[in-house]
Amino acid sequence: MMFADLANHSIFSSEWFHDLGRKFSWELFTPLGRITVTAILTLGLYSLLYRENKFYRLVEHIFVGLAAGYSVVAIWQEVLFPQWWEPMTGKPPTPVQGMMPGHWAWGVVLPLCIVAFLAFSKNHSWMARIPLGIIVGLWAGQQFGAFMNTYLPQLTSTAQGIIPNKMGLSSISDPPGTISISSAINKLILVVGFLLVLSYFLYSFEQKNKLVRRAAQGGRWILMIGFGVIFGTTMMTRFVFFIERMHFLLVDWLRFQPPS
């Protein structure tokens, strides 16, 4: 590769600037420019850790603009074209698949999409709620069906088997249907925790009973523990992203070699 000399030197070395001035051209600048621009944008995003500044705002608008442009293209290529345009207009035959006839009834969706843009009109903005209500209703029905068919059987199978039929710990060699003491204790904890959390959301009546209040308080503690675990996992994910960006800045851009 013609750009190998620049890639082998640190950006702070005199050799790097010497090779850049001696071999500069648009073709040679392409790999270095890609890494350098990415590094500058990364530093612009992390400049928010110091304070709010115009450099961060510029980089933020660049990323938002790129994401918006990519979303428009991705929505057409991955959603609208295969799931709306092709079913409406049909597909010609191929060596693998025969001709798919088009159904022009899909054209009814187009006026609904146009009505959604009336949200920018002061006099007709109420009409934009029609396609929004249709989408929300269809999505809610699909999610309810997905929960009933996917998660409810999992909850049912997980909670079954509280009474053990094996004295000891669970093992890989156990035959199907074996419920050890450890497995029964885990499922009992799951059931009790589920009932405690469910009691916290009993808003239909006033919780005057001391047992119900204690159960609701226990459910609140379980919720706080669960939210804490989710927050900790989120923070660990952010640290992984930060380490990856620091490796890019120090090793890929500045050419600092990590200690062996």
Order of alpha helices (4+ residues) and beta strands (2+ residues): alpha-alpha-alpha-alpha-alpha-alpha-alpha-alpha-alpha-alpha
